[in-house]
């Protein structure tokens, strides 16, 4: 698996996310990242590939364990996020701010960040990518009792979610875990 520890990242964009993707990729390369791009390139502008096909391709590479994380781009971030999320083991977030990109990984353990070229400025996208790639689950919340365990349980229950078992159990999780979350410490802005 190509990991963030080894500074390996998967990216992909449709035509609407192409300019933002190019700006973020240039930034990442300047910071020493090896970037694998499986979406549209500038040369493809005359024959755009549909967002969902690009999202499925990138999502499959996460699902198959080829990459630990990916950053995806389309007009809103939503369409490519929906497509990637159809693949198992993909935990994707659409973000439009640096705090949201940070929180998607530190609290939700997302492995795919999606952003929209219509709404995210290039420098904001660069900072979002840095926040997403430079952190892991629980970072910044070490002083919040039970934070890691509470959010890890949520991640694990989603990772192993079986809709048919959930439905058969009256739309309740069978055998839900328990991870108490202590009171939020003072001073946390988010």
N, C-alpha and C positions, 0 to 999 in steps of 0.2 A: 504494500500500500504506500502511496506517495503521501507523506504527512506534512503538517505545518511545521513540525520540529525540523524537518529537512528543507523547509521553505519551498514546498511544492504546492501549487494551487491550480485548480481547474476553473476555467472561466468559459462563459458562453453568452452570446447576445443575439437577438434578432436585429432587424434593420433599425427599429426604434430605439434600441439600447446601445447601438454600435458606437456612437461618439463618446458616451459615458464610459463604456467598456474600454475603449482605446486609451482614454485619459487615465483610468485606474490601472490598466495594465502597464502603461509607461511608468507610472509611479511605483508600482510593485517591482518592476524590473530594476529601477534605480535603487531600490532598497534590497536588492539581492535575491528576489524571488524568481524561481523557475515557473513560468506560466504555460500551461497547456490550454490552448483555445480550441474548443470544438464547436463554436458557433460561427456566425457570419463574420467575414472579413470585409474590409473596404472594397476589395475587388468584386465582391458578391452583390453589390448594391443593385445591380440591374436585374438580378434574379433572386429576390428575397425568399428565404426559407421561412416557413411558418413557425411562430414562437413555440407552439406546443411540441413540435418535433425536436426542436433544439433543447427544450426543457426535459423532454423524455430521455434524450441522448445523455445529457449531463447527469440527470437523476440516476440513470442506469449505471453510470460509472461510479457513482457513490454507492449504489445498492450492491454492485459487484465487488466492492472493496478496492477499486483502483485508486481512489483518492479519498482522503479523510474529509476534506471540505471543498466547497465550490462557491463561486460568486457568479450570479446570473443577472442578466440585464434585458429588459424589454421596455416598452413605453411606460408602463406603470410599475413593473416588477411583479404584478399580480398574475398575469397569464402564464409566464414562464415558471413562476412559483407553483401554480396549480398543477402544471404538467409534471414538474420534477417531483412533486409530492405524491404523485401516483405510483412512484417506485418505492419498494420496501426500503426501510432503514433511512429514508430521507426525512429530515426534520428541518423544514424550510421556514424562513421568515421573510416577509416583505418589510423593509425598513426605509425610512426617509430622513432619519437623523442619526447622529453619532451615538447619543444615549440609547436609542432603540437598537442599533447594531451591536453595541456593547452588551446590552441586557439580553439580546436574543441568544448569545452564547454563554454569558455568565449565569443566567437564571434558567434558560430553556435548553441549553446544550445543543443549539441548532448547528447543523453541519452544512447548511446551504443558506446563503444570504442573497436575497433578490432585491434589486433596486431599479427604479424607473428613470429612464433618460428624460422623460418629460418633466420630472419634478425634482430631481437631485442634481445640484450643481457639481461640476467636476471635482473641486477641492473638497466638498462635503463627501462625495463618493470615495475619495482617497482616504479621508479620515475615517469613514465608516469601514472601509476595507481593513485599515490598520487596527481599529478597535476589534473587529471580528477575528482577525488572524492572530492578534497578540494576546488573546485571553482564552481562558477555558472555564468550564463550569465551576462556579463558586468564587472565582477571582473577585476580590474587592469586598467580599461579604464574610470574611473569616471571623469577624467579631460578632456575627449574628448567629446565635445558637441554633443549630439544626438547619441552617439555610441550605447547605450542600445536600444533606440527607433528604430533606423535603423535596428539593428540586430534582435530585437524582431519582427518587422514587417516581416522581411524575414522568420523567424521561423514560425510565424503565417500563412503567405501565403502558405508556404509549408505544414504545418500541415493540412490546409483545402483545399489543391489543389484537383481540380476535373478535370481530363484530358478531359472528354467529354465536359465540359463547356469551357475549354481552347481551345479545337479544334473547337467547335461551334463559338467561338469568334475570329476566324482567327488566332489561336495560340498566343493569347494575354490574359493576365489575365483580367477577367472581374472585374471591380471595384477595381483596384489596390490601395493600400494605399499609403500614402506619409509620409516619415519620413526623414527630411533633416539631413545630416551628416556634421557636422562642419569640419574645417580643422584639419588635424592630428596634435596634439601637438608635439612640439619638444621633443626629448628624448625617443620616443617609439622605442624599438628595434624590436618589432613584435606585 
